[in-house]
């Protein structure tokens, strides 16, 4: 095991985890609407997708998908459509509110929504599908990850180490995002929560559009 490569991978992974991509935006939105603990079900789905990608990368499947124009385009279009659909769902509640509603009425409506949260399995699947639907993850595991792998060593062991590092770095970052925004949602008005959620939804739609225009590497 080349520990200098491990350290370089950890630094790269840490910087990538800090960027507010689709996974972070999903956790942020859920933490404001469903609370911290429910958002962690989606975070678990995100990390499960990463574990799957590490396994696919070790088996060479990710390379085959990225090299195939047809498969890559399928992943790209489905992923872009899914991100756009999630973004629209996050924006829609903002426009469904009547202009004359008071903050008190909105706060009561928020309490009612939080009293009937989504099942953890559904949130887990949402996190899993958001992470899996992003073809940029395939590009990471094909174009970036192999640079840190020593092909003459035990590839499976290296993948396990890199996968463990990825979880240890990304999970705390997702937790911090969720804690911050779930706490923020308690001290601001429901209308502002709706605007923040809609803003995250708009970013998801733009990310979906960017993915749809992305060319195969």
Backbone as ProteinMPNN parsed JSONL, in Angstrom:
{"seq_chain_A": "XXXXXXXXXXXXXXXXXXXXXXXXXXXXXXXXXXXXXXXXXXXXXXXXXXXXXXXXXXXXXXXXXXXXXXXXXXXXXXXXXXXXXXXXXXXXXXXXXXXXXXXXXXXXXXXXXXXXXXXXXXXXXXXXXXXXXXXXXXXXXXXXXXXXXXXXXXXXXXXXXXXXXXXXXXXXXXXXXXXXXXXXXXXXXXXXXXXXXXXXXXXXXXXXXXXXXXXXX", "coords_chain_A": {"N_chain_A": [[0.842, -1.202, 0.0], [0.66, 2.123, -0.99], [1.195, 4.74, 0.899], [1.461, 7.444, 0.455], [-0.064, 7.852, -1.812], [-2.522, 7.217, -0.737], [-2.847, 9.332, 1.084], [-2.942, 11.468, -0.735], [-5.265, 10.805, -2.132], [-7.144, 11.041, -0.049], [-7.028, 13.801, 0.482], [-7.953, 14.821, -1.972], [-10.525, 13.675, -2.094], [-11.699, 14.849, 0.157], [-11.876, 17.57, -0.569], [-13.624, 17.354, -2.745], [-15.905, 16.386, -1.467], [-16.713, 18.575, 0.011], [-17.889, 20.288, -1.803], [-21.037, 21.609, -2.816], [-22.868, 19.47, -4.173], [-25.443, 17.498, -5.934], [-26.058, 15.489, -3.986], [-25.455, 16.687, -1.483], [-27.232, 18.864, -1.59], [-29.664, 17.521, -1.561], [-29.643, 16.351, 1.018], [-29.578, 18.694, 2.535], [-32.081, 19.869, 1.88], [-33.85, 17.88, 2.861], [-33.176, 17.88, 5.569], [-34.205, 20.305, 6.416], [-36.93, 19.95, 6.05], [-37.651, 17.375, 6.95], [-36.176, 16.966, 9.185], [-33.165, 16.375, 11.165], [-32.467, 13.589, 11.712], [-33.986, 12.093, 9.897], [-32.917, 12.99, 7.506], [-30.514, 11.724, 7.544], [-31.028, 9.157, 6.74], [-31.199, 9.397, 3.99], [-28.562, 10.195, 3.593], [-27.267, 7.826, 4.251], [-28.062, 6.27, 2.08], [-26.708, 7.618, 0.041], [-24.03, 7.118, 0.708], [-24.082, 4.356, 0.451], [-24.364, 4.101, -2.299], [-21.893, 5.099, -3.119], [-20.242, 3.087, -2.095], [-21.054, 0.994, -3.726], [-20.164, 1.951, -6.202], [-17.406, 1.936, -5.792], [-17.005, -0.806, -5.706], [-17.816, -1.503, -8.31], [-15.933, -0.107, -9.777], [-13.598, -1.417, -9.016], [-14.086, -3.828, -10.23], [-14.024, -3.14, -12.84], [-16.309, -2.483, -14.199], [-17.368, 0.106, -14.205], [-15.667, 1.439, -15.97], [-16.343, 0.238, -18.4], [-18.98, 1.137, -18.704], [-18.594, 3.901, -18.933], [-17.072, 4.03, -21.252], [-18.824, 3.15, -23.172], [-20.871, 4.651, -25.432], [-23.662, 4.508, -25.666], [-24.585, 3.404, -23.187], [-23.569, 5.329, -21.427], [-24.973, 7.618, -22.254], [-27.58, 6.86, -21.631], [-27.44, 6.684, -18.813], [-26.793, 9.344, -18.344], [-29.025, 10.868, -19.36], [-31.194, 9.817, -17.888], [-30.301, 10.404, -15.302], [-30.12, 13.234, -15.415], [-32.816, 13.915, -15.865], [-33.969, 12.931, -13.537], [-32.777, 14.488, -11.516], [-33.757, 17.0, -12.272], [-36.493, 16.561, -11.892], [-36.603, 16.172, -9.095], [-35.765, 18.717, -8.332], [-37.893, 20.306, -9.273], [-39.932, 19.343, -7.632], [-39.061, 20.36, -5.216], [-39.305, 23.06, -5.624], [-41.987, 23.491, -6.231], [-43.794, 23.632, -3.884], [-43.437, 26.266, -3.009], [-44.78, 27.918, -4.826], [-47.318, 27.056, -4.537], [-48.446, 28.184, -2.357], [-50.732, 30.487, -0.939], [-50.73, 33.986, -1.389], [-51.664, 35.532, 0.702], [-51.305, 34.151, 3.051], [-50.412, 33.878, 6.448], [-47.41, 33.931, 8.496], [-47.873, 32.439, 10.761], [-49.882, 30.612, 10.032], [-48.47, 29.256, 8.062], [-46.456, 28.17, 9.639], [-47.929, 26.366, 11.198], [-48.71, 24.622, 9.2], [-46.215, 23.623, 8.488], [-45.57, 22.223, 10.814], [-47.469, 20.196, 10.663], [-46.595, 18.84, 8.396], [-44.127, 17.891, 9.287], [-45.027, 16.139, 11.159], [-45.789, 13.925, 9.826], [-43.602, 12.287, 8.59], [-41.521, 11.044, 5.873], [-40.97, 7.549, 5.157], [-38.035, 5.943, 6.405], [-36.824, 4.103, 4.628], [-37.688, 4.961, 2.109], [-36.45, 7.452, 1.993], [-33.808, 6.626, 2.121], [-33.623, 5.274, -0.35], [-34.051, 7.455, -2.03], [-31.76, 9.001, -1.585], [-29.85, 7.131, -2.46], [-30.567, 6.846, -5.185], [-30.248, 9.46, -6.177], [-27.477, 9.852, -5.966], [-26.6, 7.736, -7.554], [-27.645, 8.456, -9.99], [-26.066, 10.398, -11.029], [-23.894, 10.91, -13.515], [-21.37, 11.978, -13.3], [-20.194, 10.814, -11.162], [-19.424, 8.343, -12.152], [-17.432, 9.214, -13.877], [-15.592, 10.135, -12.008], [-14.806, 7.744, -10.711], [-13.628, 6.447, -12.788], [-11.852, 8.174, -14.137], [-10.409, 9.578, -12.166], [-10.028, 8.115, -9.702], [-8.437, 5.766, -10.485], [-5.887, 6.878, -10.709], [-4.776, 6.862, -8.234], [-4.417, 4.271, -7.607], [-2.376, 1.454, -7.223], [-1.517, -0.661, -9.683], [0.014, -2.964, -9.488], [-0.255, -3.863, -6.97], [-2.438, -5.121, -4.354], [-5.427, -4.738, -5.594], [-8.1, -4.947, -4.757], [-7.885, -4.673, -1.964], [-6.869, -2.06, -1.845], [-9.053, -0.66, -2.859], [-10.894, -1.129, -0.834], [-9.703, 0.286, 1.253], [-9.703, 2.908, 0.189], [-12.459, 3.211, -0.128], [-13.301, 3.104, 2.549], [-12.041, 5.411, 3.537], [-13.406, 7.314, 2.032], [-16.022, 7.122, 3.08], [-15.534, 7.839, 5.773], [-14.814, 10.483, 5.438], [-16.884, 11.739, 3.952], [-19.292, 11.248, 5.352], [-19.185, 12.728, 7.91], [-19.222, 15.333, 6.824], [-21.702, 15.464, 5.495], [-23.306, 15.165, 7.75], [-22.709, 17.531, 9.152], [-23.698, 19.499, 7.369], [-26.432, 18.761, 7.466], [-27.059, 19.101, 10.209], [-26.608, 21.858, 10.483], [-28.525, 23.056, 8.749], [-30.935, 21.934, 9.622], [-31.074, 23.027, 12.167], [-31.167, 25.708, 11.453], [-33.647, 25.825, 10.218], [-35.37, 25.828, 12.361], [-35.361, 28.328, 13.474], [-36.057, 30.237, 11.658], [-38.589, 31.73, 9.534], [-41.314, 29.864, 8.077], [-41.789, 30.59, 5.459], [-39.293, 31.508, 4.578], [-37.845, 29.154, 4.808], [-39.109, 27.76, 2.763], [-38.251, 29.27, 0.58], [-35.469, 28.833, 0.689], [-35.411, 26.071, 0.269], [-36.534, 25.996, -2.277], [-34.547, 27.357, -3.659], [-32.433, 25.532, -3.489], [-33.65, 23.535, -4.979], [-33.761, 24.789, -7.48], [-31.031, 24.887, -8.093], [-30.531, 22.165, -8.338], [-32.016, 21.627, -10.646], [-30.541, 23.114, -12.517], [-28.114, 21.727, -12.364], [-28.983, 19.294, -13.362], [-29.575, 20.068, -16.005], [-26.999, 20.753, -16.841], [-25.778, 18.241, -16.733], [-27.225, 16.951, -18.726], [-26.213, 18.169, -20.966], [-23.642, 17.4, -20.921], [-20.753, 16.012, -22.423], [-19.572, 12.802, -23.561], [-16.698, 11.416, -22.054]], "CA_chain_A": [[0.0, 0.0, 0.0], [1.41, 3.372, -1.092], [0.49, 5.653, 1.785], [1.435, 8.784, -0.128], [-1.24, 7.863, -2.685], [-3.69, 7.24, 0.151], [-2.979, 10.703, 1.585], [-3.372, 12.31, -1.856], [-6.674, 10.49, -2.381], [-7.93, 11.606, 1.045], [-7.114, 15.249, 0.282], [-8.829, 15.051, -3.122], [-11.889, 13.302, -1.709], [-12.198, 15.845, 1.11], [-12.254, 18.774, -1.313], [-14.811, 17.048, -3.543], [-17.054, 16.236, -0.566], [-17.139, 19.89, 0.483], [-18.65, 20.986, -2.835], [-22.477, 21.33, -2.683], [-23.452, 18.795, -5.327], [-26.82, 17.009, -5.75], [-26.224, 14.742, -2.74], [-25.491, 17.644, -0.385], [-28.469, 19.634, -1.691], [-30.76, 16.655, -1.12], [-29.57, 16.257, 2.478], [-29.953, 20.004, 3.061], [-33.526, 20.025, 1.76], [-34.53, 16.954, 3.763], [-32.943, 18.279, 6.958], [-35.1, 21.413, 6.74], [-38.326, 19.507, 6.007], [-37.881, 16.131, 7.674], [-35.376, 16.934, 10.399], [-31.81, 15.852, 11.029], [-32.344, 12.136, 11.686], [-34.535, 11.584, 8.638], [-31.989, 13.304, 6.415], [-29.406, 10.782, 7.587], [-31.406, 7.98, 5.957], [-30.746, 9.707, 2.63], [-27.099, 10.176, 3.622], [-26.863, 6.414, 4.202], [-28.227, 5.845, 0.689], [-25.624, 8.229, -0.736], [-22.804, 6.376, 0.994], [-24.238, 3.014, -0.117], [-24.066, 4.227, -3.728], [-20.444, 5.218, -3.254], [-19.668, 1.753, -1.885], [-21.323, 0.223, -4.947], [-19.28, 2.443, -7.26], [-16.062, 1.432, -5.522], [-16.993, -2.209, -6.122], [-17.87, -1.532, -9.773], [-14.646, 0.363, -10.283], [-12.632, -2.494, -8.814], [-14.39, -4.887, -11.192], [-13.871, -2.624, -14.199], [-17.609, -2.242, -14.828], [-17.539, 1.537, -14.412], [-14.944, 1.803, -17.195], [-17.134, -0.217, -19.546], [-20.131, 2.02, -18.863], [-18.154, 5.207, -19.403], [-16.569, 3.919, -22.62], [-19.939, 2.876, -24.064], [-21.645, 5.869, -25.666], [-25.083, 4.249, -25.415], [-24.824, 3.275, -21.757], [-23.309, 6.604, -20.785], [-26.076, 8.524, -22.572], [-28.744, 6.433, -20.853], [-27.209, 7.142, -17.441], [-26.8, 10.805, -18.343], [-30.381, 11.39, -19.542], [-32.003, 9.422, -16.726], [-29.826, 11.173, -14.155], [-30.509, 14.639, -15.574], [-34.267, 14.004, -15.684], [-34.295, 12.694, -12.131], [-32.38, 15.671, -10.762], [-34.707, 18.061, -12.602], [-37.768, 16.221, -11.236], [-36.447, 16.481, -7.674], [-35.724, 20.166, -8.199], [-39.254, 20.821, -9.451], [-40.68, 19.002, -6.424], [-38.634, 21.246, -4.138], [-39.754, 24.416, -5.931], [-43.447, 23.548, -6.356], [-44.534, 24.124, -2.713], [-43.326, 27.715, -2.874], [-45.779, 28.56, -5.666], [-48.643, 26.563, -4.185], [-48.928, 28.921, -1.198], [-51.48, 31.714, -1.224], [-49.949, 35.15, -0.989], [-52.182, 36.122, 1.929], [-51.083, 33.298, 4.212], [-49.517, 34.453, 7.453], [-46.356, 33.032, 8.953], [-48.435, 31.525, 11.755], [-50.533, 29.533, 9.294], [-47.413, 28.489, 7.426], [-45.766, 27.403, 10.671], [-48.77, 25.229, 11.548], [-48.632, 23.68, 8.084], [-44.915, 22.964, 8.578], [-45.651, 21.245, 11.895], [-48.243, 19.061, 10.181], [-45.76, 18.074, 7.479], [-43.1, 17.198, 10.042], [-45.658, 15.095, 11.963], [-45.976, 12.759, 8.962], [-42.378, 12.199, 7.788], [-41.385, 9.908, 4.97], [-40.339, 6.351, 5.716], [-36.575, 5.954, 6.216], [-36.418, 3.353, 3.437], [-37.904, 5.819, 0.937], [-35.393, 8.467, 2.007], [-32.579, 5.914, 1.754], [-33.665, 5.05, -1.791], [-33.899, 8.734, -2.707], [-30.336, 9.329, -1.548], [-29.144, 6.18, -3.318], [-30.847, 7.113, -6.596], [-29.652, 10.746, -6.558], [-26.041, 9.647, -6.151], [-26.398, 6.818, -8.679], [-28.098, 9.077, -11.24], [-25.111, 11.422, -11.443], [-22.811, 10.271, -14.272], [-20.063, 12.502, -12.91], [-19.6, 9.843, -10.25], [-18.731, 7.373, -12.999], [-16.194, 9.844, -14.353], [-14.645, 10.159, -10.892], [-14.272, 6.417, -10.434], [-12.868, 5.966, -13.948], [-10.786, 9.094, -14.546], [-9.639, 10.104, -11.04], [-9.653, 7.073, -8.752], [-7.313, 4.908, -10.906], [-4.594, 7.556, -10.558], [-4.265, 6.594, -6.892], [-4.353, 2.819, -7.425], [-1.166, 0.78, -7.689], [-2.011, -1.879, -10.341], [0.819, -4.138, -9.147], [-0.599, -4.263, -5.612], [-3.749, -5.742, -4.133], [-6.398, -3.723, -5.99], [-9.292, -5.061, -3.91], [-7.564, -4.078, -0.668], [-6.771, -0.62, -2.024], [-10.412, -0.154, -3.009], [-11.509, -1.145, 0.488], [-9.127, 1.399, 2.011], [-10.23, 4.153, -0.381], [-13.874, 3.282, 0.2], [-13.409, 3.462, 3.965], [-11.669, 6.822, 3.664], [-14.498, 8.096, 1.457], [-17.117, 7.153, 4.053], [-15.1, 8.584, 6.954], [-14.745, 11.898, 5.108], [-18.15, 12.296, 3.461], [-20.352, 11.18, 6.355], [-19.196, 13.902, 8.805], [-19.578, 16.54, 6.09], [-23.158, 15.422, 5.335], [-23.887, 15.398, 9.073], [-22.568, 18.959, 9.471], [-24.684, 20.204, 6.551], [-27.778, 18.458, 7.966], [-27.215, 19.747, 11.509], [-26.676, 23.308, 10.311], [-29.765, 23.5, 8.124], [-32.071, 21.563, 10.467], [-31.121, 24.044, 13.217], [-31.588, 26.962, 10.829], [-35.076, 25.746, 9.924], [-36.136, 26.021, 13.596], [-35.326, 29.719, 13.925], [-36.497, 31.142, 10.596], [-39.988, 31.53, 9.176], [-41.588, 28.812, 7.092], [-41.662, 31.154, 4.108], [-37.874, 31.525, 4.235], [-37.489, 27.753, 4.581], [-39.595, 27.418, 1.422], [-37.37, 29.904, -0.404], [-34.193, 28.121, 0.7], [-35.611, 24.779, -0.375], [-36.725, 26.257, -3.705], [-33.231, 27.703, -4.216], [-31.726, 24.262, -3.682], [-34.291, 22.869, -6.116], [-33.313, 25.439, -8.711], [-29.663, 24.448, -8.371], [-30.625, 20.795, -8.839], [-32.461, 21.69, -12.044], [-29.399, 23.563, -13.324], [-27.169, 20.616, -12.433], [-29.556, 18.334, -14.304], [-29.371, 20.594, -17.359], [-25.568, 20.642, -17.148], [-25.506, 16.833, -17.004], [-27.807, 16.598, -20.016], [-25.346, 18.731, -22.012], [-22.276, 16.872, -20.758], [-20.306, 15.094, -23.477], [-18.875, 11.621, -23.083], [-15.237, 11.565, -21.995]], "C_chain_A": [[0.879, 1.255, 0.0], [0.668, 4.436, -0.285], [0.502, 7.094, 1.297], [0.246, 8.928, -1.076], [-2.524, 7.915, -1.861], [-3.933, 8.655, 0.67], [-3.459, 11.642, 0.483], [-4.844, 12.075, -2.178], [-7.561, 11.123, -1.313], [-8.1, 13.111, 0.874], [-8.059, 15.584, -0.873], [-10.282, 14.781, -2.771], [-12.489, 14.328, -0.755], [-12.665, 17.104, 0.384], [-13.507, 18.535, -2.148], [-16.059, 16.939, -2.665], [-17.587, 17.584, -0.093], [-18.025, 20.614, -0.527], [-20.125, 20.612, -2.744], [-23.084, 20.754, -3.958], [-24.859, 18.312, -5.035], [-27.03, 16.292, -4.422], [-26.331, 15.688, -1.548], [-26.793, 18.434, -0.405], [-29.67, 18.808, -1.252], [-30.792, 16.569, 0.399], [-29.991, 17.573, 3.122], [-31.471, 20.182, 3.025], [-34.285, 19.132, 2.724], [-34.339, 17.355, 5.226], [-33.868, 19.417, 7.364], [-36.55, 20.953, 6.842], [-38.597, 18.303, 6.901], [-37.122, 16.06, 9.002], [-34.051, 16.217, 10.174], [-31.787, 14.342, 10.844], [-32.9, 11.539, 10.406], [-33.588, 11.852, 7.474], [-30.823, 12.32, 6.382], [-29.738, 9.456, 6.901], [-30.995, 8.179, 4.504], [-29.23, 9.696, 2.551], [-26.578, 8.743, 3.564], [-27.01, 5.865, 2.787], [-27.129, 6.382, -0.21], [-24.329, 7.448, -0.55], [-22.876, 4.952, 0.45], [-23.956, 3.027, -1.618], [-22.564, 4.325, -3.961], [-19.76, 3.867, -3.082], [-19.868, 0.879, -3.118], [-20.395, 0.649, -6.07], [-17.84, 1.993, -7.039], [-15.951, -0.027, -5.974], [-17.003, -2.331, -7.647], [-16.544, -1.104, -10.378], [-13.585, -0.719, -10.15], [-12.837, -3.606, -9.833], [-14.242, -4.426, -12.637], [-15.18, -2.314, -14.892], [-17.814, -0.765, -15.127], [-16.836, 2.0, -15.689], [-15.731, 1.414, -18.43], [-18.323, 0.699, -19.8], [-19.701, 3.357, -19.448], [-17.667, 5.151, -20.85], [-17.682, 3.65, -23.626], [-20.787, 4.129, -24.213], [-23.116, 5.661, -25.32], [-25.378, 4.19, -23.926], [-24.612, 4.598, -21.04], [-24.458, 7.579, -21.026], [-27.344, 8.16, -21.809], [-28.627, 6.916, -19.424], [-27.337, 8.658, -17.359], [-28.223, 11.361, -18.419], [-31.269, 11.051, -18.35], [-31.6, 10.238, -15.502], [-30.248, 12.633, -14.23], [-32.004, 14.823, -15.33], [-34.647, 13.837, -14.215], [-33.934, 13.897, -11.267], [-33.347, 16.828, -11.018], [-36.052, 17.821, -11.919], [-37.712, 16.52, -9.744], [-36.443, 17.993, -7.44], [-37.097, 20.791, -8.318], [-40.102, 20.535, -8.218], [-40.318, 19.926, -5.265], [-39.113, 22.676, -4.363], [-41.272, 24.539, -5.85], [-44.161, 24.067, -5.108], [-44.5, 25.638, -2.546], [-44.431, 28.422, -3.645], [-47.194, 28.088, -5.369], [-49.234, 27.311, -3.003], [-49.679, 30.178, -1.641], [-50.71, 32.903, -0.673], [-50.405, 35.709, 0.362], [-51.951, 35.297, 3.168], [-50.103, 33.963, 5.172], [-48.455, 33.446, 7.839], [-46.888, 32.034, 9.966], [-49.103, 30.338, 11.079], [-49.494, 28.638, 8.637], [-46.671, 27.626, 8.445], [-46.588, 26.189, 11.088], [-48.733, 24.172, 10.455], [-47.311, 22.928, 8.118], [-44.927, 21.909, 9.668], [-46.401, 20.0, 11.451], [-47.404, 18.199, 9.248], [-44.709, 17.276, 8.245], [-43.685, 16.077, 10.9], [-45.862, 13.821, 11.152], [-44.765, 12.622, 8.04], [-42.381, 10.981, 6.881], [-40.685, 8.743, 5.663], [-38.839, 6.39, 5.453], [-36.13, 5.213, 4.962], [-36.589, 4.195, 2.175], [-36.838, 6.894, 0.86], [-34.045, 7.852, 1.641], [-32.52, 5.721, 0.241], [-33.492, 6.352, -2.558], [-32.427, 9.151, -2.724], [-29.524, 8.434, -2.461], [-29.324, 6.542, -4.789], [-30.255, 8.439, -7.057], [-28.166, 10.578, -6.832], [-25.766, 8.757, -7.364], [-26.733, 7.471, -10.009], [-27.127, 10.125, -11.771], [-23.939, 10.779, -12.188], [-21.432, 10.828, -13.961], [-19.386, 11.588, -11.899], [-18.847, 8.767, -11.021], [-17.408, 7.936, -13.476], [-15.148, 9.884, -13.246], [-13.991, 8.795, -10.709], [-13.469, 5.848, -11.601], [-11.664, 6.855, -14.228], [-9.887, 9.53, -13.391], [-9.134, 9.0, -10.122], [-8.475, 6.214, -9.213], [-5.942, 5.55, -10.754], [-3.96, 7.273, -9.204], [-4.067, 5.097, -6.631], [-3.044, 2.283, -7.994], [-1.584, -0.548, -8.326], [-1.216, -3.136, -10.011], [0.523, -4.643, -7.728], [-1.948, -4.948, -5.552], [-4.822, -4.694, -4.389], [-7.628, -3.757, -5.088], [-9.057, -4.419, -2.543], [-7.477, -2.564, -0.764], [-8.155, 0.005, -2.15], [-11.129, -0.129, -1.661], [-11.0, 0.014, 1.338], [-9.68, 2.723, 1.507], [-11.707, 4.318, -0.06], [-14.103, 3.665, 1.647], [-13.083, 4.921, 4.208], [-12.802, 7.708, 3.152], [-15.659, 8.229, 2.431], [-16.75, 8.017, 5.257], [-15.022, 10.085, 6.693], [-16.114, 12.469, 4.76], [-19.245, 12.283, 4.521], [-20.332, 12.367, 7.314], [-19.607, 15.185, 8.091], [-21.086, 16.597, 5.866], [-23.855, 15.686, 6.665], [-23.845, 16.882, 9.437], [-23.567, 19.782, 8.67], [-26.086, 20.006, 7.123], [-28.032, 19.142, 9.302], [-27.414, 21.256, 11.349], [-28.03, 23.742, 9.773], [-31.001, 23.058, 8.892], [-32.21, 22.547, 11.626], [-31.607, 25.376, 12.663], [-33.089, 26.977, 10.604], [-35.934, 26.007, 11.162], [-36.253, 27.49, 13.981], [-35.74, 30.711, 12.843], [-37.946, 30.816, 10.246], [-40.13, 30.43, 8.13], [-41.428, 29.326, 5.666], [-40.203, 31.163, 3.664], [-37.352, 30.107, 4.01], [-37.893, 27.337, 3.163], [-38.697, 28.022, 0.348], [-36.011, 29.21, -0.467], [-34.309, 26.775, -0.002], [-35.78, 24.954, -1.878], [-35.408, 26.625, -4.379], [-32.401, 26.445, -4.461], [-32.317, 23.493, -4.85], [-33.874, 23.468, -7.441], [-31.901, 25.03, -9.095], [-29.659, 23.018, -8.899], [-31.065, 20.77, -10.301], [-31.318, 22.121, -12.957], [-28.341, 22.468, -13.449], [-27.67, 19.544, -13.392], [-29.365, 18.778, -15.743], [-27.911, 20.474, -17.778], [-25.195, 19.193, -17.469], [-26.039, 16.433, -18.373], [-26.929, 17.079, -21.174], [-23.932, 18.175, -21.961], [-21.945, 15.882, -21.869], [-19.537, 13.922, -22.863], [-17.376, 11.847, -23.123], [-14.576, 10.516, -22.904]], "O_chain_A": [[1.73, 1.43, 0.873], [-0.353, 4.965, -0.724], [-0.359, 7.885, 1.684], [-0.379, 9.987, -1.142], [-3.491, 8.575, -2.24], [-5.069, 9.127, 0.699], [-4.29, 12.516, 0.732], [-5.583, 13.017, -2.462], [-8.611, 11.681, -1.63], [-9.188, 13.642, 1.095], [-8.865, 16.51, -0.775], [-11.166, 15.567, -3.111], [-13.675, 14.641, -0.856], [-13.729, 17.642, 0.69], [-14.36, 19.417, -2.249], [-17.145, 17.353, -3.072], [-18.781, 17.72, 0.175], [-18.828, 21.465, -0.145], [-20.45, 19.433, -2.608], [-23.732, 21.466, -4.726], [-25.428, 18.666, -4.003], [-28.071, 16.466, -3.789], [-27.201, 15.513, -0.695], [-27.397, 18.655, 0.644], [-30.595, 19.337, -0.636], [-31.856, 16.7, 1.005], [-30.683, 17.572, 4.14], [-32.077, 20.595, 4.013], [-35.258, 19.569, 3.34], [-35.252, 17.187, 6.035], [-34.277, 19.498, 8.523], [-37.319, 21.503, 7.63], [-39.648, 18.219, 7.536], [-37.397, 15.198, 9.837], [-33.837, 15.555, 9.158], [-31.15, 13.851, 9.911], [-32.342, 10.575, 9.882], [-33.472, 11.034, 6.561], [-30.215, 12.103, 5.335], [-28.834, 8.712, 6.521], [-30.504, 7.253, 3.859], [-28.665, 9.241, 1.556], [-25.571, 8.47, 2.911], [-26.175, 5.08, 2.34], [-26.669, 5.69, -1.118], [-23.622, 7.152, -1.513], [-21.86, 4.394, 0.034], [-23.378, 2.08, -2.152], [-22.028, 3.711, -4.884], [-18.827, 3.532, -3.811], [-18.978, 0.124, -3.51], [-19.891, -0.194, -6.813], [-17.129, 1.7, -8.001], [-14.942, -0.434, -6.549], [-16.287, -3.158, -8.212], [-16.09, -1.673, -11.37], [-12.772, -0.918, -11.053], [-11.878, -4.252, -10.254], [-14.327, -5.238, -13.558], [-15.178, -1.919, -16.058], [-18.364, -0.409, -16.169], [-17.353, 2.855, -16.407], [-15.784, 2.169, -19.4], [-18.647, 1.007, -20.947], [-20.353, 3.888, -20.346], [-17.831, 6.118, -21.594], [-17.501, 3.897, -24.818], [-21.358, 4.617, -23.237], [-23.747, 6.546, -24.742], [-26.305, 4.843, -23.447], [-25.382, 4.954, -20.148], [-24.874, 8.288, -20.109], [-28.096, 9.039, -21.389], [-29.569, 7.484, -18.871], [-27.922, 9.189, -16.415], [-28.589, 12.231, -17.628], [-32.01, 11.904, -17.861], [-32.457, 10.708, -14.753], [-30.684, 13.208, -13.232], [-32.415, 15.775, -14.666], [-35.54, 14.522, -13.714], [-34.701, 14.282, -10.384], [-33.714, 17.551, -10.092], [-36.679, 18.759, -11.427], [-38.665, 17.061, -9.184], [-37.038, 18.486, -6.482], [-37.439, 21.7, -7.561], [-40.898, 21.376, -7.799], [-41.165, 20.24, -4.428], [-39.305, 23.424, -3.405], [-41.788, 25.58, -5.444], [-45.071, 24.885, -5.247], [-45.435, 26.225, -2.001], [-44.968, 29.424, -3.172], [-48.16, 28.649, -5.885], [-50.401, 27.106, -2.668], [-49.292, 30.839, -2.604], [-50.108, 32.819, 0.398], [-49.603, 36.3, 1.085], [-52.365, 35.704, 4.254], [-49.096, 34.536, 4.756], [-48.576, 32.255, 7.55], [-46.41, 30.901, 10.029], [-48.919, 29.194, 11.494], [-49.619, 27.414, 8.651], [-46.301, 26.489, 8.152], [-46.038, 25.11, 11.308], [-48.725, 22.975, 10.74], [-47.269, 21.735, 7.817], [-44.37, 20.825, 9.492], [-46.028, 18.883, 11.809], [-47.484, 16.972, 9.295], [-44.426, 16.127, 7.906], [-42.964, 15.174, 11.325], [-46.084, 12.752, 11.722], [-44.889, 12.821, 6.831], [-43.131, 10.027, 7.085], [-39.922, 8.921, 6.612], [-38.413, 6.826, 4.383], [-35.178, 5.627, 4.3], [-35.747, 4.156, 1.278], [-36.367, 7.218, -0.231], [-33.239, 8.468, 0.944], [-31.488, 5.976, -0.381], [-32.862, 6.369, -3.615], [-31.912, 9.596, -3.75], [-28.619, 8.899, -3.155], [-28.359, 6.547, -5.554], [-29.805, 8.549, -8.197], [-27.651, 11.103, -7.819], [-24.816, 8.992, -8.111], [-26.18, 7.097, -11.043], [-27.343, 10.681, -12.848], [-23.077, 10.165, -11.559], [-20.425, 10.217, -14.319], [-18.16, 11.58, -11.783], [-17.773, 8.329, -10.609], [-16.39, 7.243, -13.486], [-13.959, 9.692, -13.503], [-12.772, 8.697, -10.57], [-12.72, 4.885, -11.434], [-10.578, 6.357, -14.524], [-8.713, 9.825, -13.613], [-7.947, 8.953, -9.8], [-7.58, 5.947, -8.411], [-4.936, 4.845, -10.677], [-2.749, 7.423, -9.039], [-3.603, 4.706, -5.559], [-2.658, 2.621, -9.113], [-1.967, -1.474, -7.61], [-1.698, -4.248, -10.223], [0.989, -5.712, -7.333], [-2.525, -5.307, -6.578], [-5.104, -3.862, -3.528], [-8.14, -2.708, -4.699], [-9.92, -3.71, -2.026], [-7.952, -1.855, 0.123], [-8.401, 1.082, -1.607], [-11.89, 0.798, -1.381], [-11.771, 0.65, 2.057], [-10.083, 3.571, 2.303], [-12.164, 5.42, 0.244], [-14.994, 4.458, 1.95], [-13.757, 5.595, 4.986], [-13.122, 8.729, 3.76], [-16.219, 9.313, 2.594], [-17.556, 8.83, 5.71], [-15.15, 10.879, 7.625], [-16.47, 13.556, 5.215], [-20.048, 13.214, 4.584], [-21.381, 12.976, 7.524], [-20.27, 16.036, 8.684], [-21.693, 17.656, 6.027], [-24.886, 16.358, 6.701], [-24.815, 17.427, 9.963], [-24.219, 20.67, 9.221], [-26.845, 20.967, 7.253], [-29.107, 19.706, 9.511], [-28.275, 21.852, 11.995], [-28.623, 24.694, 10.282], [-32.028, 23.734, 8.829], [-33.326, 22.873, 12.031], [-32.365, 26.09, 13.319], [-33.737, 28.01, 10.773], [-37.103, 26.369, 11.032], [-37.152, 27.86, 14.736], [-35.769, 31.915, 13.097], [-38.464, 29.762, 10.615], [-39.19, 30.114, 7.402], [-40.989, 28.596, 4.777], [-39.904, 30.861, 2.509], [-36.519, 29.879, 3.132], [-37.142, 26.663, 2.458], [-38.412, 27.384, -0.665], [-35.461, 29.019, -1.551], [-33.429, 26.382, -0.767], [-35.246, 24.173, -2.665], [-35.171, 26.256, -5.529], [-31.753, 26.306, -5.498], [-31.589, 22.871, -5.624], [-33.657, 22.747, -8.415], [-31.6, 24.845, -10.274], [-28.884, 22.686, -9.796], [-30.55, 19.986, -11.098], [-31.142, 21.566, -14.041], [-27.741, 22.298, -14.51], [-26.891, 18.955, -14.141], [-29.033, 17.967, -16.607], [-27.612, 20.137, -18.923], [-24.392, 18.941, -18.368], [-25.397, 15.674, -19.098], [-26.909, 16.462, -22.238], [-23.119, 18.442, -22.846], [-22.757, 15.023, -22.211], [-18.936, 14.039, -21.795], [-16.842, 12.393, -24.088], [-13.35, 10.467, -23.001]]}, "name": "protein", "num_of_chains": 1, "seq": "XXXXXXXXXXXXXXXXXXXXXXXXXXXXXXXXXXXXXXXXXXXXXXXXXXXXXXXXXXXXXXXXXXXXXXXXXXXXXXXXXXXXXXXXXXXXXXXXXXXXXXXXXXXXXXXXXXXXXXXXXXXXXXXXXXXXXXXXXXXXXXXXXXXXXXXXXXXXXXXXXXXXXXXXXXXXXXXXXXXXXXXXXXXXXXXXXXXXXXXXXXXXXXXXXXXXXXXXX"}
